[in-house]
């Protein structure tokens, strides 16, 4: 499963530089598939292909957020999710809407960094 940031986030930013996939963004900031990955273009739901550098709509305007499709829970990089390890208010938690096996997380890491 991916990690999510709850609304208890104090916007300290400690988590953002820890993400090996650059899946964490400040509230209101547009995100890009190519940030911290090797992705040049991505086929999204519905079969549409988008440029990896095209800005995507922020997930949250209020606090830091994690792009679930880029989160690998640090699999292949660290023993545990680094955002959760450094969060001073424990608001980086498992996202129940994105359950993924170890194998799927490993495959996602390989896809992001092929």
PyMOL commands that set and color helices and strands:
alter all, ss='L'
color gray80, all
select helices_A, chain A and resi 16-18+45-47+68-70+82-86+102-112
alter helices_A, ss='H'
color red, helices_A
select strands_A, chain A and resi 3-5+24-25+41-43+49-51+65-66+92-94
alter strands_A, ss='S'
color yellow, strands_A
deselect
rebuild
show_as cartoon
